[in-house]
Amino acid sequence: MILNAGCWKRRLVVLAIATSWLTGCATAGFETGGVAACPPVVEYSRELQARVAEELARLPDGSAVLEMMGDYAVMREQVRLCQS
């Protein structure tokens, strides 16, 4: 066990340094009104939205696509909040 102690200490130091660097990259404001860049929200026509709604309605219950579309809706709302 004594031989491994130095190896673990070195790994912990490297992990601490890497965490510090990554944390520094994430300091841009992600709160509302922060300085982080917000991606654009693509606007879809009413016709396209209606077509998508019809296609989604035809998918079977439990469809993975439906689950992903729910996630996509949440991300779009987060981007809208980021932009305001």
N, CA, C and O atoms as a MOPAC input file, in Angstrom:
PM7 MOZYME 1SCF
protein

 N      0.80400 1    -1.19900 1     0.00000 1
 C      0.00000 1     0.00000 1     0.00000 1
 C      0.84700 1     1.26300 1     0.00000 1
 O      0.44500 1     2.27200 1    -0.57900 1
 N      1.98200 1     1.22700 1     0.62200 1
 C      2.82100 1     2.42000 1     0.70400 1
 C      3.30000 1     2.82700 1    -0.68600 1
 O      3.41000 1     4.01800 1    -0.97900 1
 N      3.58300 1     1.85100 1    -1.54100 1
 C      4.05700 1     2.18300 1    -2.88700 1
 C      2.99100 1     2.89900 1    -3.70000 1
 O      3.32500 1     3.72900 1    -4.54600 1
 N      1.72700 1     2.60400 1    -3.47000 1
 C      0.63800 1     3.23100 1    -4.20500 1
 C      0.27800 1     4.61200 1    -3.68000 1
 O     -0.36700 1     5.38200 1    -4.39100 1
 N      0.67200 1     4.94700 1    -2.46000 1
 C      0.27900 1     6.20900 1    -1.84700 1
 C      0.73500 1     7.40700 1    -2.68500 1
 O     -0.03100 1     8.35000 1    -2.88100 1
 N      1.96000 1     7.37600 1    -3.17400 1
 C      2.46300 1     8.48300 1    -3.99200 1
 C      1.71100 1     8.61400 1    -5.29200 1
 O      1.45800 1     9.72200 1    -5.76500 1
 N      1.35500 1     7.48200 1    -5.87100 1
 C      0.60000 1     7.49100 1    -7.12700 1
 C     -0.77000 1     8.13000 1    -6.92800 1
 O     -1.20700 1     8.93000 1    -7.75400 1
 N     -1.45200 1     7.77900 1    -5.83100 1
 C     -2.77600 1     8.34400 1    -5.55800 1
 C     -2.68700 1     9.83200 1    -5.27800 1
 O     -3.55400 1    10.59100 1    -5.71000 1
 N     -1.64200 1    10.27000 1    -4.55300 1
 C     -1.48600 1    11.69200 1    -4.26700 1
 C     -1.30300 1    12.47300 1    -5.55500 1
 O     -1.88100 1    13.54600 1    -5.72900 1
 N     -0.49500 1    11.93100 1    -6.45700 1
 C     -0.26200 1    12.59400 1    -7.73400 1
 C     -1.57300 1    12.69800 1    -8.51500 1
 O     -1.86400 1    13.74000 1    -9.10200 1
 N     -2.36600 1    11.62100 1    -8.52400 1
 C     -3.64300 1    11.63500 1    -9.24200 1
 C     -4.60600 1    12.65200 1    -8.63500 1
 O     -5.32500 1    13.34400 1    -9.35600 1
 N     -4.61500 1    12.73600 1    -7.31600 1
 C     -5.48400 1    13.70700 1    -6.66300 1
 C     -5.07500 1    15.13500 1    -6.99500 1
 O     -5.93200 1    15.99600 1    -7.19400 1
 N     -3.78900 1    15.39000 1    -7.05600 1
 C     -3.31000 1    16.73000 1    -7.41300 1
 C     -3.70900 1    17.06400 1    -8.83900 1
 O     -4.18000 1    18.16800 1    -9.11400 1
 N     -3.52000 1    16.11200 1    -9.75000 1
 C     -3.90600 1    16.33800 1   -11.15000 1
 C     -5.40800 1    16.56900 1   -11.24900 1
 O     -5.84600 1    17.45600 1   -11.98100 1
 N     -6.20000 1    15.78800 1   -10.52600 1
 C     -7.64300 1    15.95600 1   -10.52600 1
 C     -8.04500 1    17.32500 1    -9.99600 1
 O     -8.93100 1    17.97200 1   -10.55400 1
 N     -7.40100 1    17.76800 1    -8.92600 1
 C     -7.70600 1    19.07900 1    -8.35000 1
 C     -7.37300 1    20.19800 1    -9.32900 1
 O     -8.14000 1    21.15000 1    -9.46900 1
 N     -6.23900 1    20.08800 1   -10.00300 1
 C     -5.84100 1    21.10900 1   -10.97900 1
 C     -6.82200 1    21.12800 1   -12.15400 1
 O     -7.25700 1    22.19600 1   -12.58300 1
 N     -7.16800 1    19.95100 1   -12.67200 1
 C     -8.10300 1    19.87500 1   -13.79900 1
 C     -9.46200 1    20.44900 1   -13.41500 1
 O    -10.07900 1    21.16900 1   -14.20000 1
 N     -9.92500 1    20.13500 1   -12.21700 1
 C    -11.20600 1    20.67300 1   -11.74900 1
 C    -11.14600 1    22.18800 1   -11.66100 1
 O    -12.09300 1    22.87900 1   -12.03600 1
 N    -10.04400 1    22.69400 1   -11.16900 1
 C     -9.87600 1    24.14300 1   -11.05900 1
 C     -9.92400 1    24.80700 1   -12.42700 1
 O    -10.58000 1    25.83500 1   -12.59200 1
 N     -9.24500 1    24.23800 1   -13.39900 1
 C     -9.25100 1    24.79900 1   -14.74800 1
 C    -10.63600 1    24.76000 1   -15.36400 1
 O    -11.07700 1    25.73900 1   -15.96700 1
 N    -11.32800 1    23.63300 1   -15.21800 1
 C    -12.66700 1    23.50400 1   -15.79700 1
 C    -13.66000 1    24.44300 1   -15.12000 1
 O    -14.54800 1    24.98700 1   -15.77600 1
 N    -13.51400 1    24.63400 1   -13.82200 1
 C    -14.39000 1    25.55700 1   -13.11200 1
 C    -14.15900 1    26.97300 1   -13.60700 1
 O    -15.10600 1    27.74900 1   -13.73400 1
 N    -12.92700 1    27.31100 1   -13.88300 1
 C    -12.62300 1    28.64200 1   -14.39800 1
 C    -13.27700 1    28.90000 1   -15.74300 1
 O    -13.63900 1    30.03500 1   -16.05000 1
 N    -13.43200 1    27.85900 1   -16.54400 1
 C    -14.08200 1    28.01600 1   -17.84400 1
 C    -15.57800 1    28.22600 1   -17.70200 1
 O    -16.21100 1    28.77200 1   -18.60600 1
 N    -16.14400 1    27.81100 1   -16.60500 1
 C    -17.59200 1    27.86500 1   -16.43200 1
 C    -18.04700 1    29.07800 1   -15.63900 1
 O    -19.18500 1    29.10900 1   -15.16900 1
 N    -17.18700 1    30.08000 1   -15.47600 1
 C    -17.56100 1    31.21000 1   -14.63700 1
 C    -18.35300 1    32.27000 1   -15.37600 1
 O    -18.83200 1    33.21500 1   -14.74900 1
 N    -18.50800 1    32.14600 1   -16.70100 1
 C    -19.34200 1    33.10700 1   -17.41100 1
 C    -20.75200 1    32.98500 1   -16.87600 1
 O    -21.22300 1    31.88100 1   -16.60300 1
 N    -21.43500 1    34.12500 1   -16.72100 1
 C    -22.74700 1    34.11600 1   -16.07800 1
 C    -23.78400 1    33.31400 1   -16.83500 1
 O    -24.10300 1    33.62400 1   -17.98300 1
 N    -24.30400 1    32.29800 1   -16.20300 1
 C    -25.37700 1    31.51200 1   -16.79600 1
 C    -26.71900 1    31.91600 1   -16.21300 1
 O    -27.75700 1    31.40000 1   -16.62700 1
 N    -26.70700 1    32.82800 1   -15.26300 1
 C    -27.95200 1    33.30900 1   -14.70700 1
 C    -28.58200 1    34.30700 1   -15.67900 1
 O    -27.91400 1    34.79400 1   -16.59200 1
 N    -29.84300 1    34.60600 1   -15.48800 1
 C    -30.52800 1    35.55200 1   -16.36100 1
 C    -29.76700 1    36.87200 1   -16.37100 1
 O    -29.42400 1    37.40500 1   -15.31500 1
 N    -29.50700 1    37.39100 1   -17.54900 1
 C    -28.78200 1    38.64200 1   -17.67100 1
 C    -27.28800 1    38.47700 1   -17.57500 1
 O    -26.56600 1    39.47300 1   -17.53200 1
 N    -26.79200 1    37.23700 1   -17.53900 1
 C    -25.36300 1    36.99000 1   -17.45100 1
 C    -24.66800 1    37.31700 1   -18.75300 1
 O    -25.30000 1    37.76600 1   -19.70900 1
 N    -23.37600 1    37.09400 1   -18.78800 1
 C    -22.59400 1    37.44700 1   -19.96600 1
 C    -22.37700 1    36.25900 1   -20.89100 1
 O    -21.69400 1    36.38800 1   -21.90600 1
 N    -22.94500 1    35.10500 1   -20.56200 1
 C    -22.75500 1    33.93100 1   -21.40600 1
 C    -23.48300 1    34.11800 1   -22.73200 1
 O    -24.54000 1    34.74700 1   -22.78600 1
 N    -22.91800 1    33.57600 1   -23.78600 1
 C    -23.54100 1    33.66500 1   -25.10200 1
 C    -24.71900 1    32.70800 1   -25.15900 1
 O    -24.60400 1    31.54500 1   -24.77200 1
 N    -25.84200 1    33.19700 1   -25.64000 1
 C    -27.04300 1    32.37400 1   -25.77600 1
 C    -27.21000 1    31.99600 1   -27.24600 1
 O    -27.15100 1    32.86300 1   -28.11700 1
 N    -27.41700 1    30.72100 1   -27.52500 1
 C    -27.64500 1    30.32200 1   -28.91700 1
 C    -28.97100 1    30.87200 1   -29.41400 1
 O    -29.87500 1    31.11300 1   -28.61400 1
 N    -29.10300 1    31.07400 1   -30.70900 1
 C    -30.36000 1    31.59900 1   -31.23800 1
 C    -31.46800 1    30.54300 1   -31.17900 1
 O    -31.20500 1    29.34300 1   -31.25800 1
 N    -32.70100 1    31.01100 1   -31.04100 1
 C    -33.86200 1    30.12700 1   -31.08600 1
 C    -34.41700 1    30.21000 1   -32.50500 1
 O    -34.79700 1    31.28300 1   -32.97300 1
 N    -34.45800 1    29.07200 1   -33.17900 1
 C    -34.98600 1    29.02700 1   -34.53900 1
 C    -36.49800 1    29.19600 1   -34.47300 1
 O    -37.17000 1    28.51100 1   -33.70300 1
 N    -37.02300 1    30.09300 1   -35.26600 1
 C    -38.46600 1    30.30200 1   -35.33000 1
 C    -39.03600 1    29.45100 1   -36.45300 1
 O    -38.50600 1    29.43900 1   -37.56400 1
 N    -40.12400 1    28.73700 1   -36.15800 1
 C    -40.77500 1    27.88100 1   -37.14500 1
 C    -42.11700 1    28.48700 1   -37.52700 1
 O    -42.80000 1    29.08400 1   -36.69400 1
 N    -42.48900 1    28.32900 1   -38.79500 1
 C    -43.78200 1    28.85000 1   -39.26200 1
 C    -44.91400 1    28.05400 1   -38.61100 1
 O    -44.71600 1    26.92700 1   -38.15700 1
 N    -46.09700 1    28.65700 1   -38.57300 1
 C    -47.26500 1    27.97200 1   -38.00800 1
 C    -47.59200 1    26.71600 1   -38.80100 1
 O    -48.02800 1    25.71100 1   -38.23900 1
 N    -47.37900 1    26.78000 1   -40.11000 1
 C    -47.66100 1    25.62000 1   -40.95400 1
 C    -46.74900 1    24.44700 1   -40.58800 1
 O    -47.20200 1    23.30900 1   -40.47000 1
 N    -45.46900 1    24.74000 1   -40.41200 1
 C    -44.52300 1    23.68400 1   -40.05100 1
 C    -44.83500 1    23.14000 1   -38.66300 1
 O    -44.75800 1    21.93100 1   -38.44000 1
 N    -45.18500 1    24.02000 1   -37.72900 1
 C    -45.52900 1    23.57500 1   -36.38200 1
 C    -46.75100 1    22.65600 1   -36.41100 1
 O    -46.79200 1    21.65600 1   -35.69300 1
 N    -47.74100 1    22.98900 1   -37.23200 1
 C    -48.94400 1    22.15900 1   -37.34500 1
 C    -48.59100 1    20.79600 1   -37.94100 1
 O    -49.08800 1    19.76700 1   -37.48600 1
 N    -47.74200 1    20.79600 1   -38.94800 1
 C    -47.32200 1    19.53700 1   -39.57500 1
 C    -46.57200 1    18.64500 1   -38.58000 1
 O    -46.79800 1    17.43600 1   -38.52500 1
 N    -45.68100 1    19.25300 1   -37.80100 1
 C    -44.92800 1    18.49900 1   -36.79800 1
 C    -45.87900 1    17.93100 1   -35.74500 1
 O    -45.73100 1    16.78100 1   -35.33100 1
 N    -46.85600 1    18.73600 1   -35.30800 1
 C    -47.81100 1    18.26700 1   -34.30500 1
 C    -48.58500 1    17.05900 1   -34.82600 1
 O    -48.82500 1    16.10800 1   -34.08400 1
 N    -48.97400 1    17.09500 1   -36.09600 1
 C    -49.68100 1    15.95600 1   -36.69000 1
 C    -48.78600 1    14.71700 1   -36.72600 1
 O    -49.23500 1    13.61700 1   -36.40400 1
 N    -47.53600 1    14.89100 1   -37.11400 1
 C    -46.61500 1    13.76800 1   -37.18700 1
 C    -46.33200 1    13.18200 1   -35.80700 1
 O    -46.25000 1    11.96400 1   -35.64800 1
 N    -46.18500 1    14.05500 1   -34.81000 1
 C    -45.93800 1    13.57300 1   -33.44900 1
 C    -47.15100 1    12.81800 1   -32.90400 1
 O    -47.00300 1    11.84300 1   -32.16600 1
 N    -48.33500 1    13.26800 1   -33.26500 1
 C    -49.55900 1    12.60200 1   -32.79800 1
 C    -49.66200 1    11.17800 1   -33.33900 1
 O    -50.30000 1    10.32800 1   -32.71800 1
 N    -49.05100 1    10.91000 1   -34.47700 1
 C    -49.10400 1     9.56900 1   -35.07100 1
 C    -48.08200 1     8.60300 1   -34.47000 1
 O    -48.15000 1     7.39900 1   -34.71800 1
 N    -47.14400 1     9.11500 1   -33.68800 1
 C    -46.13600 1     8.24400 1   -33.08000 1
 C    -46.76000 1     7.40100 1   -31.96900 1
 O    -47.69100 1     7.84600 1   -31.29700 1
 N    -46.25000 1     6.19300 1   -31.77600 1
 C    -46.79700 1     5.34200 1   -30.71200 1
 C    -46.43500 1     5.88700 1   -29.32500 1
 O    -45.42400 1     6.56900 1   -29.15300 1
 N    -47.28800 1     5.56700 1   -28.33900 1
 C    -46.99300 1     5.96000 1   -26.95400 1
 C    -45.65200 1     5.36000 1   -26.53700 1
 O    -45.32500 1     4.23000 1   -26.90100 1
 N    -44.88900 1     6.12400 1   -25.77600 1
 C    -43.58500 1     5.65500 1   -25.31700 1
 C    -42.48900 1     5.82000 1   -26.35300 1
 O    -41.38400 1     5.30800 1   -26.17000 1
 N    -42.77200 1     6.52300 1   -27.43000 1
 C    -41.78300 1     6.72500 1   -28.48400 1
 C    -40.60500 1     7.54400 1   -27.96600 1
 O    -40.79000 1     8.52800 1   -27.25000 1
 N    -39.40700 1     7.13500 1   -28.33100 1
 C    -38.19700 1     7.86100 1   -27.92900 1
 C    -38.19400 1     9.26700 1   -28.52700 1
 O    -37.67700 1    10.20100 1   -27.91300 1
 N    -38.76600 1     9.42100 1   -29.71300 1
 C    -38.81800 1    10.73200 1   -30.36100 1
 C    -39.65700 1    11.69700 1   -29.52100 1
 O    -39.29600 1    12.86500 1   -29.37800 1
 N    -40.76800 1    11.21900 1   -28.96900 1
 C    -41.59900 1    12.07600 1   -28.12300 1
 C    -40.83500 1    12.53900 1   -26.89200 1
 O    -40.93400 1    13.70000 1   -26.49300 1
 N    -40.08000 1    11.64100 1   -26.29700 1
 C    -39.28100 1    12.00400 1   -25.12900 1
 C    -38.23200 1    13.05200 1   -25.49600 1
 O    -38.02200 1    14.01600 1   -24.76000 1
 N    -37.58100 1    12.85600 1   -26.63600 1
 C    -36.55400 1    13.80600 1   -27.06900 1
 C    -37.16400 1    15.16400 1   -27.40300 1
 O    -36.55300 1    16.19800 1   -27.13000 1
 N    -38.34200 1    15.17600 1   -27.98000 1
 C    -38.99700 1    16.44700 1   -28.30500 1
 C    -39.34200 1    17.21400 1   -27.03100 1
 O    -39.27800 1    18.44300 1   -27.01100 1
 N    -39.70800 1    16.49400 1   -25.96200 1
 C    -39.94600 1    17.14700 1   -24.67600 1
 C    -38.68200 1    17.81400 1   -24.16100 1
 O    -38.72500 1    18.93900 1   -23.66400 1
 N    -37.55500 1    17.11700 1   -24.28200 1
 C    -36.27200 1    17.69400 1   -23.87700 1
 C    -35.94300 1    18.92000 1   -24.72500 1
 O    -35.43300 1    19.91800 1   -24.21600 1
 N    -36.23700 1    18.83600 1   -26.02000 1
 C    -35.96400 1    19.94000 1   -26.93200 1
 C    -36.79300 1    21.16400 1   -26.55100 1
 O    -36.30300 1    22.29200 1   -26.60900 1
 N    -38.05000 1    20.94100 1   -26.16200 1
 C    -38.90600 1    22.05700 1   -25.75000 1
 C    -38.33900 1    22.74200 1   -24.51500 1
 O    -38.36900 1    23.96900 1   -24.41500 1
 N    -37.82500 1    21.95900 1   -23.57800 1
 C    -37.22100 1    22.52900 1   -22.36500 1
 C    -35.98800 1    23.35200 1   -22.73000 1
 O    -35.79800 1    24.45000 1   -22.20700 1
 N    -35.15400 1    22.83200 1   -23.61800 1
 C    -33.94600 1    23.56900 1   -24.02800 1
 C    -34.30800 1    24.87600 1   -24.73000 1
 O    -33.65600 1    25.89800 1   -24.51200 1
 N    -35.33300 1    24.84900 1   -25.56400 1
 C    -35.75100 1    26.08700 1   -26.24500 1
 C    -36.20300 1    27.13300 1   -25.23700 1
 O    -35.89800 1    28.31600 1   -25.38700 1
 N    -36.93300 1    26.70000 1   -24.20700 1
 C    -37.37600 1    27.63600 1   -23.17500 1
 C    -36.19000 1    28.18600 1   -22.39300 1
 O    -36.17200 1    29.36700 1   -22.04600 1
 N    -35.21100 1    27.35200 1   -22.11600 1
 C    -34.01100 1    27.81200 1   -21.41500 1
 C    -33.26000 1    28.84800 1   -22.23200 1
 O    -32.73600 1    29.81700 1   -21.68200 1
 N    -33.20600 1    28.65100 1   -23.53700 1
 C    -32.52700 1    29.63000 1   -24.40100 1
 C    -33.30200 1    30.94200 1   -24.41600 1
 O    -32.70600 1    32.01800 1   -24.37900 1
 N    -34.61500 1    30.85600 1   -24.46800 1
 C    -35.42400 1    32.09800 1   -24.42400 1
 C    -35.15500 1    32.86700 1   -23.14000 1
 O    -35.01400 1    34.08900 1   -23.16900 1
 N    -35.08300 1    32.16500 1   -22.01500 1
 C    -34.78400 1    32.81900 1   -20.74000 1
 C    -33.38300 1    33.40900 1   -20.73400 1
 O    -33.15800 1    34.48600 1   -20.18300 1
 N    -32.45100 1    32.70500 1   -21.34400 1
 C    -31.07400 1    33.18100 1   -21.42700 1
 C    -30.99900 1    34.49000 1   -22.20900 1
 O    -30.22400 1    35.38500 1   -21.87200 1
 N    -31.81100 1    34.58800 1   -23.25200 1
 C    -31.77200 1    35.77100 1   -24.11700 1
 C    -32.45500 1    36.97100 1   -23.49100 1
 O    -32.17100 1    38.10600 1   -23.87300 1
 N    -33.34900 1    36.74800 1   -22.54000 1
 C    -34.08500 1    37.89300 1   -21.96500 1
 C    -33.34100 1    38.53300 1   -20.81700 1
 O    -33.82400 1    39.50200 1   -20.23200 1

